[in-house]
Amino acid sequence: FNSILHRQLRSWLTIIGIIIGIASIIALISLSQGLQNSIEAQFAQFGPDRILVAAKNFQGPGTVVAGITEKDVDTIKRIGVFRSVSPALARQAQFEYKDNIAFTLLFSLPAEDFLESFADFAPKLEAGRHIRKGDKDVVVIGHRVANEMFDKEIRVNNKIGVNGQKFTVIGVLEETGNRDEDTQIVTALEAAREVLDEATAVDMIIARVKAGQDIEQVAEKIERELEQARNDENFEVNTPKEIAEQINQILGVMQAVLVGIAAISLLVG
């Protein structure tokens, strides 16, 4: 106590260092835990019955990595334990509205698979409807596309250009706070291939397993069938559990680094 009274500046700096260190560790752990919970909630929404197949080194929508083909789609369908097997194409494209131009992600699935493979886990609709079988040259747009990306708001039944071709907006998605979802534009695979000049390209395959099937065993069977049909291993088969584990490993490392940085304040104290 005598030392504290006679060295008040040093004492207060020590106390502040300890307080900041403890508060930083608590805040950063809470932040990383909240991020982890948010990601797990999104995977729960994505559904435990979906399997994603993509080329190795595929980094997500918007990246182009050759390796998956329509033949792979047919190989997976022949296994016969799926509610749906949908090829997906996700590429950057140019969009025009009222003389304004913007670039964002164009995501596409076959029109007949849209409700089964996308609508039930996508953000809810703010206006309009989802794509249905038989639809062509129509799009569903994210909230920021409709309200922020262009100078004027876009509403249902407005026309927008996609790589120079006219499309009709039939739906607007609710805002989620996720930039990727809020800035995406979704259309039917057939139309996307036409405007992107990609007649046979497949970026990923979304397979939805029938009820009662063990998703991990089905994923292993997909790997065996694809290896035999392709005669190579240039692909990845991911279940929601595997993807969540990979993300949790990354979050664990990030959390350890953040705590280590915050602990410097404690050490100084």
ChimeraX attribute file (.defattr): number of C-alpha atoms within 10 A of each C-alpha:
attribute: neighborCount
match mode: 1-to-1
recipient: residues
	/A:1	6
	/A:2	6
	/A:3	9
	/A:4	11
	/A:5	9
	/A:6	10
	/A:7	11
	/A:8	11
	/A:9	11
	/A:10	13
	/A:11	15
	/A:12	13
	/A:13	13
	/A:14	17
	/A:15	14
	/A:16	15
	/A:17	19
	/A:18	19
	/A:19	14
	/A:20	18
	/A:21	22
	/A:22	16
	/A:23	14
	/A:24	19
	/A:25	20
	/A:26	13
	/A:27	14
	/A:28	18
	/A:29	17
	/A:30	13
	/A:31	13
	/A:32	17
	/A:33	15
	/A:34	12
	/A:35	13
	/A:36	17
	/A:37	12
	/A:38	12
	/A:39	15
	/A:40	18
	/A:41	12
	/A:42	12
	/A:43	16
	/A:44	13
	/A:45	13
	/A:46	16
	/A:47	15
	/A:48	14
	/A:49	19
	/A:50	22
	/A:51	23
	/A:52	19
	/A:53	25
	/A:54	25
	/A:55	21
	/A:56	15
	/A:57	13
	/A:58	18
	/A:59	11
	/A:60	12
	/A:61	17
	/A:62	17
	/A:63	13
	/A:64	18
	/A:65	16
	/A:66	16
	/A:67	18
	/A:68	23
	/A:69	17
	/A:70	14
	/A:71	12
	/A:72	19
	/A:73	20
	/A:74	11
	/A:75	16
	/A:76	22
	/A:77	17
	/A:78	10
	/A:79	12
	/A:80	12
	/A:81	18
	/A:82	19
	/A:83	16
	/A:84	17
	/A:85	24
	/A:86	27
	/A:87	26
	/A:88	21
	/A:89	27
	/A:90	24
	/A:91	16
	/A:92	17
	/A:93	18
	/A:94	15
	/A:95	23
	/A:96	18
	/A:97	19
	/A:98	13
	/A:99	8
	/A:100	11
	/A:101	14
	/A:102	13
	/A:103	15
	/A:104	17
	/A:105	19
	/A:106	26
	/A:107	22
	/A:108	24
	/A:109	26
	/A:110	24
	/A:111	22
	/A:112	16
	/A:113	20
	/A:114	21
	/A:115	17
	/A:116	15
	/A:117	24
	/A:118	18
	/A:119	15
	/A:120	13
	/A:121	15
	/A:122	15
	/A:123	18
	/A:124	15
	/A:125	18
	/A:126	13
	/A:127	14
	/A:128	15
	/A:129	17
	/A:130	22
	/A:131	25
	/A:132	15
	/A:133	12
	/A:134	9
	/A:135	16
	/A:136	17
	/A:137	17
	/A:138	22
	/A:139	29
	/A:140	27
	/A:141	26
	/A:142	26
	/A:143	25
	/A:144	23
	/A:145	22
	/A:146	23
	/A:147	15
	/A:148	12
	/A:149	20
	/A:150	18
	/A:151	13
	/A:152	12
	/A:153	14
	/A:154	22
	/A:155	17
	/A:156	17
	/A:157	14
	/A:158	12
	/A:159	19
	/A:160	19
	/A:161	16
	/A:162	24
	/A:163	15
	/A:164	11
	/A:165	14
	/A:166	16
	/A:167	19
	/A:168	17
	/A:169	24
	/A:170	19
	/A:171	23
	/A:172	28
	/A:173	26
	/A:174	18
	/A:175	17
	/A:176	15
	/A:177	10
	/A:178	8
	/A:179	12
	/A:180	14
	/A:181	20
	/A:182	21
	/A:183	21
	/A:184	21
	/A:185	27
	/A:186	23
	/A:187	26
	/A:188	28
	/A:189	26
	/A:190	19
	/A:191	22
	/A:192	27
	/A:193	16
	/A:194	13
	/A:195	16
	/A:196	17
	/A:197	10
	/A:198	12
	/A:199	12
	/A:200	11
	/A:201	20
	/A:202	26
	/A:203	23
	/A:204	25
	/A:205	24
	/A:206	19
	/A:207	24
	/A:208	21
	/A:209	21
	/A:210	15
	/A:211	11
	/A:212	8
	/A:213	12
	/A:214	11
	/A:215	21
	/A:216	16
	/A:217	10
	/A:218	17
	/A:219	21
	/A:220	13
	/A:221	14
	/A:222	21
	/A:223	19
	/A:224	12
	/A:225	17
	/A:226	21
	/A:227	14
	/A:228	12
	/A:229	12
	/A:230	15
	/A:231	9
	/A:232	9
	/A:233	14
	/A:234	15
	/A:235	20
	/A:236	17
	/A:237	18
	/A:238	18
	/A:239	20
	/A:240	20
	/A:241	15
	/A:242	12
	/A:243	13
	/A:244	16
	/A:245	13
	/A:246	12
	/A:247	13
	/A:248	15
	/A:249	11
	/A:250	11
	/A:251	16
	/A:252	15
	/A:253	11
	/A:254	15
	/A:255	19
	/A:256	14
	/A:257	12
	/A:258	16
	/A:259	19
	/A:260	12
	/A:261	15
	/A:262	20
	/A:263	19
	/A:264	14
	/A:265	20
	/A:266	19
	/A:267	11
	/A:268	11
	/A:269	18
